[in-house]
Amino acid sequence: MKKKIIGVGVASILIVLLLFLTGCGNEIITNNMQNNEENEISTSQSAEIDNTPKYARVSEYADTKRLYGHIDEQGNEITAIRYRSLRDFSEGLAAFSVNGLGSKYGYLNTNGDVVIEEQYDEAGEFSEGLAFVKKDDKYGYIDKKGNTIIDFQYDAVSKFSEGLASVKKDGKYGYIDTKGNTIIDFQYDIANSFNEGVAAVKINNKWGFIDKENKYIVEPKYDGASDMSDGMAVVMMFTDGYDEQYGYSKSGYIDINGNEIIPLKYSKAGSFSNGLALVKETNNSKYEYIDKQGNVKITLDFQYDGAGEFLEGLAAVSKDGKWGFIDTNGNEVITPRYDSVNAFCNGYASVELNDKWGVIDTEGNTVIDFKYNSIEDFTN
């Protein structure tokens, strides 16, 4: 699942400009991460490999139109590549629109059958049995039969995570349960999804963390904060003006109890995954992977110009503009040769070579040929 570090003043913005892979579904890019104010608030978890059938969203061009479909892990087409807009599968369903932007959305199943007709202005992924959808400029939630479970009344929403969803009403965020009951009143400027029992929230221009009883684990005092990941969260404070070594901010880490475990001393800091986090102490220092005590476990040579977090024991690294993967000992196990990559998810990574996307396994073997304009992660 996707995760995003929360930034300053907006939900879903990286507080650092380091190139981090952040879970199943996020492509490494070589420019600064984008700001998506009040967009979907995403949760974060490292993917676990299972044996249930999984499917990936792919795209091809027909004339000048980009069309989407789904393939299975053997590369077989299971959803015809004919949709202008198509989402990944979640809990067995995928949102689609035949004509794309400006048209209505419905849902189809893994057989390609339409199970919920096109009727929504927007449609999110299913989580905990519900998906958010939009009608008449308001958001609500439906079940897998298309029944409206929570009425259309919100201005912004997230998917459900750990039994709660962050929603916006009358200019403030609060939390509801899967029955639509307000569990935490609408009081926050931004409220991220719960992850590992806590949520990052912004109030009066500062970030803190709350539990599900709306008690502060960390009082709002930081200028930026990430979702909790692997028992740790990134926190950030602005510097007093621009600093040549650190830029405009310094970042460190807190634990699930709000203790500041690793001081705010990094110019760039990524989330913990597989027990490691990617950092740069200053803008001019090398990339390093640290453990939860702040000990340096891997130092990357200056020949690497980008890196990602560890997922399924591998992390993406960039050398001379090409991407490959290292293991948790820092050994280069897949030589950098790809133009772009996604993190490993369920044993596979989609990668780009010569403007076409294919799929490799953890040994670097090509399992799906390079023939698509895009391939997302395998999900179900």
Secondary structure, 3 states (H helix, E strand, C coil): CCCCCCCCCCCCCCCCCCCCCCCCCCECCCCCCCCCCCCCCCCCCCCCCCCCCCEEEEEEEECCEEEEEEEECCCCEEEEEEECEECCCECCEEEEECCCCCCCEEEEECCCCEEEEEEECEECCCECCEEEEEECCEEEEECCCCCEEEEEEECEECCCECCEEEEEECCEEEEEECCCCEEEEEEECEECCCECCEEEEEECCEEEEECCCCCEEEEEEECEECCCECCEEEEEEEEEEEECCCEEEEEEEEECCCCEEEEEEECEECCCECCEEEEECCCCCCCEEECCCCCEEEECCCCEEEECCCECCEEEEEECCEEEEEECCCCEEEEEEECEEECCECCEEEEEECCEEEEEECCCCEEEEEEECEECCCEC
